[in-house]
Amino acid sequence: MDKAEFVKDTRTPVKYLKGVGEVRARQLAKLGIKTVGALMEYFPRAYIARKLNPSLRELKPGDNIALTAMVSWVDERSTRKGRNLLNVGISDGRATITCSWFSYPKSFPGLFKPGATVWVAGSLSEYNGQLQLMHPEIEFVDDAEEHDFWKKREYLPVYGLSGELTQKFFRRVIYSAFELFAPQIEENLPAELIAKRGFLPRKVALQKLHFSLRPEELLGVRKRFVYEEFFYSQLLWARHQRFHSQEARGIAFENKRELTGRLFRSLPFRLTNAQVRVINEIFAEMTSSKQMSRLLQGDVGSGKTIVTLFAMLLAVENGCQAALMAPTEILADQHFANITRFLEGFSLKVVLLKGGSYKGKAQTKAAIAEGAANIIIGTHALLQSDISFEKLGFVAVDEQHRFGVQQRATLARKDEHPDLLYLSATPIPRSLSLTVYGDLEVSTINELPPDRVPVKTQVRSNQKIELVYREVAKELAAGSQVYVVCPLIEESDKVDLLDAQRMHKHLSTKVFPQYSCVLLHGKMPSREKDAIMLRFKAGEIRILVSTTVIEVGLDIPNASVMIVEHAERFGLAQLHQLRGRVGRGGQQAWCYLIEHFPLSGVARERLDTMAKTTDGFVIAEKDLQLRGPGEFFGTEQSGLPQFRFANLVTDQPVLKEAREDAFAIISADPSLEQQQNALIRKFYTSQFSEKEKLILY
């Protein structure tokens, strides 16, 4: 399309840029780039300096590097497994690093010419005393550009890629986008805030991020875009706080202490101090006239279910119904069994509602609609349009991050605005809570029951796996059950990792042939997975080899061993959740984290953290610190703003500034009607109106 034919608007579909077209537009869409404006806001994640980096001898294992060096030698050979291995030496003239690839195209080795200048990025490890980069990202700087503009640049931006997209393509279309559309870049912050915080105009800041000749100035430029993200997300929460506190009237329950007192006296154990404190926090809000919207977080085994049952009984003794929604049928079954056991002897009707067709479902729906059912345990089926409640007063959502915000909003609007309690076994750091949950009240059970024995965690090399199997054999001989988790379902040509299928065959035929050993993975139908887990729970299966699909929250009291293969490949949150699957029966349990070399510095830090602590809150903070921005504990389900530029650890001072400014503006002008807020209102309405509908109830 000719330049003159463009509609001069950054909302123009990116496919109309020269050299893009339909195919590349689809690949760009996978990166979230559908318009010219989105392309302009797709920031470089690194910058290539054309000059050599004279500091290789200062590097050490664990360092994450991105630097320019020169190819010094190339060596391709076959491994004992019959796979090809490519080693390339890169040098700065004083020291050398080996770059290694196990999987690569046939033409790849021929690209490396001794003396060629290359840019590499990756995590350094050590092998036989030599610094090594395994499967690093690489770009050949000598012929990196054909475009005249980029040929002359001392620094080249590096972008995250998808599909068959290349850095050359990205730089070319980025240049084209700014050449054609730079005058149409709109400002989204008022002049007062730009001056107050010392920001550059948006048009200038965007161009500097892509084309700067002074990378050292980019930290200050980037702050502007971090602030933007925080500012508009905090506007959302400021309006939520303003309007929710005025409009969301709930049910003012009376603490009658009838059913709740009876439950307290009948418990076969003593509540922890933390459980008592949290129950009091929940009761205080339930007895107010405001609709409760509270997050209950507590580590695996901290007793969130019994706390929830107290809240449910408070609603029931006030003539209301209470519901608990779980993300899967197997967890709903478990909650139903546990709550029924706790309420044995109570003259209350507890029912279970699941999806699909089954005998007795119509009667259950009728009991819910007529009010005969006091407590309803269910799955997503509770959200179906044909489910009506007689008087719903309380709703708890287990593993709440696994439900979308639209689903949670549907529950919040039912009947007379029931009180809402969101349960999470994944502790949320306060810094994340402010951005993902806004002003949501948080109750924390930070104490485990006294009979809960901490799981002992050991990090072991895969070279010593036979020693681990000897220890596991003792547990099996004593009657315990074992989980073995692998990162892949089946063998892959792309990565050299252990897979669950090969591990299952090895364990069931070579290591523990005398015990029943079953494979479980995510490609199985749900019913088959549930059947296997129920057999494991019943003790019919002694060893379960699985990917990470093993159900969060499911109680297998007899499971005392968790083995995680390639533990260096898992995040801290995943490792903590996996460890939480064992030690739920009061006995000593073990978690073996099997590391495979080479190991990055970050991976080493994760494994060390797991070995040092079982405190989920310490682990959550460390996970956020190590991972920085991006998805965190399923926040993609929140339906709220995703942070492309902000780092929730290092950018806390910017969050504080943005929150202060946003709340001050909404305090003075809640509906953004004043003329000085017209620009804010325009941008906020276009970007956040739909999200606001979901949370302003």
Secondary structure, DSSP 8 states (H G I E B T S, - for coil): --GGGS-S-TTSBGGGSTTTHHHHHHHHHTTT--BHHHHHT---SEEEESS----GGG--TT-EEEEEEEEEEEEEEE-TTS-EEEEEEEE-SS-EEEEEESS--TTSGGG--TT-EEEEEEEEEEETTEEEEES-EEEESTTS--SHHHHT-SEEEE----TT--HHHHHHHHHHHHHHHGGG----S-HHHHHHHT---HHHHHHHHHH-S-GGGHHHHHHHHHHHHHHHHHHHHHHHHHHHHHH-B--------SHHHHHHHH-SS---HHHHHHHHHHHHHHTSSB--EEEEEE-TTS-HHHHHHHHHHHHHTTT-EEEEE-SSHHHHHHHHHHHHHHTTTSS--EEEE-SS--TTHHHHHHHHHHT--SEEEESGGGGSTT---SSEEEEEETTGGGS-HHHHHHHHTSTT--EEEEEESS---HHHHHHHTTT-EEEEE----TT----EEEEEEGGGHHHHHHHHHHHHHTT-EEEEE-SBSS--SSS---BHHHHHHHIIIII-TTS-EEEE-TTS-HHHHHHHHHHHHTTS-SEEEE-TTS-TT---TTEEEEEETTGGGS-HHHHHHHHTTS--SSS--EEEEEE-SS--HHHHHHHHHHHH---HHHHHHHHHHHH-SS--TTGGGG-S---SS--TTTTHHHHHHHHHHHHHHHHH-TT--SGGGHHHHHHHHHHHHHHHHHH--
